[in-house]
Amino acid sequence: MGTTRSALTDEDIRTLVRGESVQARATAAHKLCRTIDETQLSAEDAELAGEIIRVMAADAAELVRRALSVTLKKSPLLPRDVALKLARDVEGVALPVLGFSPVFTDEDLTEIVRLGGPVRQVAIAKRPKLSPKVADVLAEVGVERAVVTACANDSVEFSDGGLAKVIERFERSERVLAAVAYRQVLPMSITERLIHMVGEQVREHLISRHSVDPQTAMRLAMETTERASIDLIDEAGRAADMKAFVAHLSANNRLTASLLLRGLAQGLMTFFEWGLAELSGVPHHRTWLMIHDAGPLGLRAIYERAGLPARLYPAFRAAVDTFHSLELDGGPRDKERFQEKMLQRFLTQPELAAREDVEYLLARMDQVSGALREDAEAKIA
């Protein structure tokens, strides 16, 4: 193969230095860079090539500097000082070398991540290889888009601490959490944290892809069901159109006896009334009369028509009776105090509900009591 001196013509170099049009200089720059990259160089030729590259990097025309950046973005022959200069240039010049150049050190890249801004962070996050040292700095200071890009790039190596930092900073970002969850390799500690934070589809991927042991998978599935129940009960308390809300639950097979019992134990009588009306097909006003009938037959009749399990009827009877015996006093935290009393009375009944329902109600009572206690302490302070 020829050397740089034999491969490059004097005309190419003159055009690069003195060409009158930007297009002519950019074409000469591209040709020179291709020749430098593809030619076997002696030490003397390599030195000359470096000087030619520096001339290109100093050209006032962005098109010329971009031709240099694009053509030598993957070349180990690009001098490091030139690469750093290009990295500080306008984005059209900087991004090709930031995304690929092998001449940057980890120290170079971490400094650019810290100081270079979002667009340069994203370019670095796309690199075909990135060490944990640089990846962890992205986790620490990178903008959301850069962190999503890095997490979605399995060639980026994060330390366990780096991934933990990502989750800590972006715990509310579905995009970031999903990008982490779909990485090829995840530490078990990260997998278990993510399972509690992501949606159902991503959670199923984590459990199946990252070898969660059967006991952990079962525990997580139960916790997921519990969280879903808590969310639905909270939604029931806020629903503006209760009829539509329970109809939606019923259509999705989520209007269960357990859910109705948990809601009723928190004092959500309207939710219970509309729930029974939906399940039984009886108009709400008639359902209301049957539930609140002073005699024992009305509630049993509408309960059986709704198709709810006979073994749970005593629990519902106790909950309705408890509701009737309590009154709101109209004071601050009225709702919380009422719910606490309701839960306390319900839980002092004989073993009427399933164990998981009792555990749920105990947990909710603890939460309500905690809210009341914090409120009281704040008033004292």
N, C-alpha and C positions, 0 to 999 in steps of 0.2 A: 504493500500500500504506500501511497505517496505521503509526503510530509505536508505540514501546513503551508510552508513556503512554496512548494510546487503546486499545491492544490488551489491556493488562493491567488487570484490574479491581482496585479497592481490596479487594474481598473476597478475591481470590487472594492478595494480599500479606499481608492480615491472617491468612488461614488458614496461610500459610507461617510467619509469625512467632509466631502465638499459637494455632495449631490444637492442640486437646487430644489428638487421637489421632495416632499416628505415621503411620498409613495416610493420614489426611487431609492431613498435611503433605507426605508423599511424592507424593501425587496433585497437590497444588498445585505442588510443585517440578517435577514432570514437565511440567505445563502451562506454567509460566513459562519453563522452559528451551526447550521447543519454540517458544514465541512469540518468545523472544529470538533463537533460531537462524534462524527463518524470516522475521523482520521486518526491513525496511530501517531501519537506525537512524541517527539524527542523532548528532552528537558528544555532545550533552547526554544523549540516550537511552542511548547506549553506556556513558556513565559511570554512569548509574543502573542499567543492567543489570549492570555489574560489581559494584556494591554489593549488588544482590539475590543474585547468584551467591555472593558472600562470606558472606552470611547463611546460604545453604544449606550451604556448605562447613563452617560452624561449628556446624551442628545436631548435637545429641548423638545423634540417631538414625541408625544406619548406613543404614537404608532410605532416608532422605532424601538422604544424601550419595551413596548408590549411584544414586538417581534422577538426580542431577546428573551423576555420572560417565558413566553410560550414555547419557544424552540428549545431552550435549555432547562426547562422546569424539572426534568428528571435526570439531568446530567451531573455526574460528580465533578465535572470540569469547571462548573460555574464557581468562580472564586467566592468564598464565604462573605468577604466584605461587600461584594457586589450583590449577593443574595440579600444581605441585610439592608442594603440601600434600596433594592427593589421592594422589599417588604414594607418599607416606609413610604413607598410611592403611592400614586392614586390606585384605586381598587382594581382597575383594569390591568394594571401592571403587577400589582402585589399578589393578587389571588392565585395566579398559576404557580408561582414558586412556593407560596405558603402551603398550597395543597399537595405539593409533590417533592420539592427539592430535598435531596438527601444530605445536603451540606450543612443544614441547620443543626446546632446542638440542642439538647434538651433545655439548656439554659436560655438559648435564643428563643425557643418556642414558648417557654413559660413566661418570659418577659413580654413577648408579643401578646399572649393571652391576657396578661394583666393590664397592659397599656394600649393594646391595638384596637379595641372596640369590637362590637358585635360581629360585623361582617368578617373580620379577620379571624375571630374566634371560630366561626362556622367553617371557614376554609381549613383551619387547622384540625377541626373535629372530623373532617372528611378524609384526612390523610390515610394512605394505605397501611400505615403502621404508626402507633403512638404509644410511648412508654407510660407506665403508671405515674411517673413523676409529672409528666405534662397533663395526663388525663385527670389526675387528682387536683391540679390547679384549675382546670376547667370545671370540675365539680364544685370547687370552692368559690370561684368568681364568675364563671361563665353565665351568659344570659340564657334564658330558657331554650331558645331555638338552637343555640350551640350545644347545650347539654343534651337535648333530644337527639341531635345529629350524632354526637359522640356515643351516646348509649345505644343508638341503633346501628353503630358501626362496630362489628365484632373484632375488627383489627385494632381497636382502641382498648388498651389494657388498663383497667381500673384496679386499684387495690380494694380490699374489703372496706377499708375506711373511706375511700373515695366514693364508693357506691352508697355507703351509709350517709355521707354528706349530701349526695344527690337527693336521697329520699327525704332527708331532714329539710333541705331547702325547698323542695318542690313537692311536698306532701299533698298539696291540693291540685297539682297539675296532672290531669289524666294522661296527657301526651307524654310527659316525662316518665311517669310510673309504668305506662305500657311499654315504652321503649326499653326500660330496664328489664321488665318482666320477660320480654321476648329475646333477650340476649341468649346466646348459645350456652354459656356457662354462668351459673350464679352460685355464690356461697349459700349454704343452707340458712344461715342467719338472715341474709337478705331476702331469700325466698319466703321465709315465715313472716317477716315484717310486711312484705308486699301483699301477702294473701289477705291481710286485715285491711288493706287500703284500696284495693282495686275492684273493678266490677266483676260480675259473675263469669263472663267469658274469659277474661284474662286470668281470673282465679283458677278456672278449670285447666287452663294451659299450664299454669305454674305447677299445679298438683300432678298433672300427667307428665310434664316435660322434665321436671327437676327432681324426680324420685323422692317425693315426700313419703315417709313411711306410713303404713296403713293406719296405725294408731293416731298419728298426727293428722292424717287426712280425715279420719272420722271425727276427731275433736273439732277440726276447723269447719267441717260441714255442719256440725251441730251449732257452733258459734255463729255461722253464717245464717242459719235458720233463725236463731235467736235475734240477731241484729235486724233481720228482715221483719220479724214480728214487732220489735220495738219501733222500727220506722213506720210500720203500718198503723200501730196504735197512735203514735204521735200525729200522723196524717189524719187519722179519724178525728182527733181532737181539734184539728184546724179546718176540716173540710167545710166549705161554704155550701156545697150542694151534696148533702149526705145521701140522698137517694141515688144520685149518679155515682157517688163514691162506692157505695156498697154493691151497686149493679156491676161496676167494673171489677171489684174483687170477686164477685160471684162468677162472672164470665171467665175469669182466669183461675177458678178453683182455689181461691185463697180466702174465701169467706168461711172459715172453719169454726168448729165449736170452740177450739182452744183460743182462737183470736177473739171471738165474741166474749168469752169468759174473761180474758185478760183485759179487754176494754171495759167490760162491765165492772170489774174489780177496781178500776181506776175512776169509776163514776161516770163513764161515758154512756149514759142511758140512751141518749138519742141514737148513738151508733148501734146499740143493742136493738132498739125498737125497729129501726130501718133494716137492720140485718135480718131479724126474724120476719119482717114483712117481705123482704126479697126472697128468702128461702121458702117461705110458706105460700107465697102467692096471694096473701091476704092484704087488702089495702091498709095503708099505714094507720089511718084513724081507728080501724077496727082492731088492728094489732095492739095499738096503744091501750085501748080499753081492756083487752084481754090480759095484757101484762100487768096493768095497774088495778085490775079488779081485786077488791078486798078479799074475795074468796080464793080458795086454792085451785079451782078448776080452770080458770081462764088461762093462766100462765102455762099449766100443763098441756092444755089443749093446743095452744098455738105453738108450744115447744115441740110437741109430737108431730104436728103438721109440718113443721119446718124440717123434720127428719134428723134432728139432733140426737146424739146417743143417750139412751135412757140412763146409763150409769152416771152421767154428769148432771142430770136434772137436779138432784139435791144441792149441788154447788150453785147452780143458777138461781134456785129458789132462795138459798141463803143470801146470795149477792143482791137480789131484788129486795128482799126483806130488809137487808142492811141499808140499802139505798133509801128506802122509805123512812127509815128511822133517823136519818141524818138530815140536817138542814144547813144551808149556807147562811153565814152571819153577815155577809156584805163587807167584811173588813179586808185589810190588805192581806195578800197571800191567801185569800179565801179559797181559791181552787186547790192550792197545795195542801192546806189544812184538811179540806174535805177529802181529798184523795188519801191522805195519810190515815184519817179515821176509817175510811172505807176499807183500805187495805188491812189495817189492824183488826177490824171486826171480822172481815172475811177470813183472815188467816187464823183466827181463834176458833173457827168452826172445826168440827171433826174433819178427818182426812177425806176431803170431798173431791179434790182435783188430782190430776196426775202430778207426779213429782216434779217434772220439768216446768209445769205451770206454777206450782208453788215456789220453786226456785226463782222463776221469773218475777213473780209478785213480790217476793222478799227483796230482790234486787231493786225493783222499782220503788218500794217503800223506803229503802235506804237512800235512794237518790232524792226522793221527795223530802225526806227528813233532813238530808244534807242541805238542800236549798233553803228550807225553813231556818235551819240553824245558822247558815251564813247570813241570812237576812237579819236575824236577831242580833248576831254579833256586830253587823255593820251599824245597826241602830245604836248599840251600846257604845261603839267606838265614836 
